[in-house]
Amino acid sequence: MMGGIATDQTGATSLPGLYAVGEAACTGVHGANRLASNSLLECVVFSHQVAQEIAALPDETKATTPISQKLADKFTLPDKAVLQTRAWAALGIQRSPTEIEEFLTWLAQFDFQSLPAHYSLNELETANLCLVAEAIAQAALARKENLGAHAWRKN
């Protein structure tokens, strides 16, 4: 058998409500001889079957609100442009400990380290920018001398 998530003939996995199709699925239809052209056929057939299975579910089992929308109130991220502007102001070529600490305080209001993986690409990119900015800020505070492009501004 070829690898993948084990499914039955309807594309259902062993977890209720979770379906797998295409390259991710191990349907068993082609055994150990699942070549690329066979996988394409599986995608077409099983995706249609999965869609029919989901459409036949009772309404109360269907998701009414996307998960990311449900969690939107719980997690907040800064606007990407605002983050970039503030990071440049605090972490640019000329730096001061006060500005870096203020930036870290501002950044601490966001819960960017515990975002679930099902957020949008833009949200994940912003969360990663927050992580990088935080790491740069902490490293900058740890370095006490001018070195390379890192220059402490004399206030």
C-alpha positions as CSV (number, residue, x, y, z in Angstrom):
1,M,0.0,0.0,0.0
2,M,1.1,3.6,-0.6
3,G,1.4,6.0,2.3
4,G,-1.2,8.6,3.4
5,I,-4.0,9.0,5.8
6,A,-6.1,5.8,5.9
7,T,-9.6,6.4,4.7
8,D,-12.7,4.3,3.9
9,Q,-14.4,4.4,0.4
10,T,-16.1,7.7,1.3
11,G,-12.9,9.5,2.2
12,A,-13.7,9.4,5.9
13,T,-10.8,8.9,8.4
14,S,-10.9,7.4,11.8
15,L,-11.6,10.8,13.3
16,P,-15.3,11.8,13.1
17,G,-15.8,14.7,10.7
18,L,-12.3,14.5,9.2
19,Y,-11.9,13.5,5.5
20,A,-8.8,13.1,3.4
21,V,-8.5,13.1,-0.4
22,G,-5.8,13.1,-3.1
23,E,-2.1,12.8,-2.3
24,A,-2.9,13.0,1.5
25,A,-5.2,10.0,1.4
26,C,-4.5,6.3,1.4
27,T,-7.7,4.9,-0.1
28,G,-6.4,1.5,-1.0
29,V,-8.0,1.7,-4.4
30,H,-4.7,1.3,-6.3
31,G,-2.7,-0.7,-3.7
32,A,1.0,-0.3,-4.1
33,N,0.7,0.9,-7.7
34,R,-0.5,4.4,-7.1
35,L,1.2,6.5,-9.8
36,A,0.7,10.2,-10.4
37,S,-2.0,9.6,-13.0
38,N,-3.9,7.3,-10.6
39,S,-3.7,9.8,-7.8
40,L,-5.3,12.4,-10.0
41,L,-8.2,10.1,-10.7
42,E,-8.5,9.5,-6.9
43,C,-8.6,13.3,-6.4
44,V,-11.5,13.7,-8.8
45,V,-13.5,10.7,-7.6
46,F,-12.9,10.9,-3.8
47,S,-13.3,14.7,-3.6
48,H,-16.7,14.4,-5.2
49,Q,-17.6,11.6,-2.7
50,V,-16.4,13.6,0.3
51,A,-18.4,16.6,-0.9
52,Q,-21.5,14.5,-1.1
53,E,-20.9,13.0,2.3
54,I,-20.5,16.4,3.9
55,A,-23.5,17.8,2.1
56,A,-25.6,14.9,3.5
57,L,-24.7,15.6,7.1
58,P,-27.4,17.1,9.4
59,D,-27.1,20.9,9.6
60,E,-26.2,20.8,13.3
61,T,-23.0,18.9,12.5
62,K,-21.8,21.5,9.9
63,A,-19.5,24.3,10.9
64,T,-21.5,27.6,11.0
65,T,-18.5,29.9,11.7
66,P,-15.0,29.4,10.5
67,I,-12.6,28.6,13.4
68,S,-10.4,31.6,12.7
69,Q,-13.5,33.8,13.0
70,K,-14.4,32.2,16.4
71,L,-10.9,32.7,17.7
72,A,-10.5,36.3,16.3
73,D,-11.8,37.8,19.5
74,K,-9.3,35.7,21.6
75,F,-6.1,36.5,19.6
76,T,-5.0,39.9,18.4
77,L,-2.2,40.8,16.1
78,P,-0.8,44.3,15.2
79,D,-1.4,45.7,11.8
80,K,1.6,44.5,9.7
81,A,2.4,48.0,8.5
82,V,2.3,49.4,12.0
83,L,4.5,46.6,13.2
84,Q,7.1,47.3,10.5
85,T,7.0,51.1,11.2
86,R,7.4,50.7,14.9
87,A,10.1,48.0,14.6
88,W,12.1,50.2,12.2
89,A,11.8,53.1,14.6
90,A,13.0,51.1,17.6
91,L,15.3,48.6,15.9
92,G,16.8,50.5,13.0
93,I,20.4,51.5,12.7
94,Q,20.4,54.0,15.5
95,R,18.9,52.4,18.7
96,S,18.3,53.4,22.2
97,P,17.4,51.1,25.1
98,T,14.4,53.2,26.0
99,E,12.9,52.9,22.6
100,I,13.6,49.2,22.4
101,E,12.0,48.6,25.8
102,E,8.9,50.7,24.8
103,F,8.7,48.6,21.6
104,L,8.8,45.3,23.6
105,T,6.1,46.7,25.9
106,W,3.9,47.5,22.9
107,L,4.6,44.1,21.4
108,A,3.7,42.3,24.6
109,Q,0.0,43.2,24.3
110,F,-0.3,40.8,21.4
111,D,-0.6,37.0,21.8
112,F,1.4,36.1,18.6
113,Q,3.1,33.1,20.1
114,S,0.0,31.0,20.6
115,L,-1.8,31.4,17.3
116,P,-3.2,28.1,16.0
117,A,-1.9,26.8,12.7
118,H,-5.2,27.3,11.0
119,Y,-4.9,31.1,10.7
120,S,-4.6,32.8,7.4
121,L,-1.3,33.2,5.7
122,N,-1.2,36.9,6.4
123,E,-1.9,36.3,10.1
124,L,0.8,33.7,10.3
125,E,3.3,36.0,8.5
126,T,2.4,38.8,10.9
127,A,2.8,36.5,13.9
128,N,6.2,35.4,12.6
129,L,7.3,39.1,12.1
130,C,6.3,39.7,15.7
131,L,8.5,36.8,16.8
132,V,11.5,38.0,14.7
133,A,11.1,41.6,16.0
134,E,10.9,40.4,19.6
135,A,14.1,38.3,19.1
136,I,15.9,41.2,17.5
137,A,14.8,43.6,20.3
138,Q,16.0,41.2,23.0
139,A,19.3,40.6,21.3
140,A,19.8,44.3,20.8
141,L,19.2,45.0,24.5
142,A,21.7,42.2,25.4
143,R,24.4,43.8,23.3
144,K,25.9,46.7,25.2
145,E,28.6,47.9,22.7
146,N,28.4,49.3,19.2
147,L,29.3,46.6,16.7
148,G,28.8,46.4,12.9
149,A,25.4,47.9,12.0
150,H,24.3,48.0,15.6
151,A,24.9,51.5,17.0
152,W,23.6,52.8,20.3
153,R,22.3,56.4,20.0
154,K,23.6,58.7,22.6
155,N,20.6,60.6,24.1
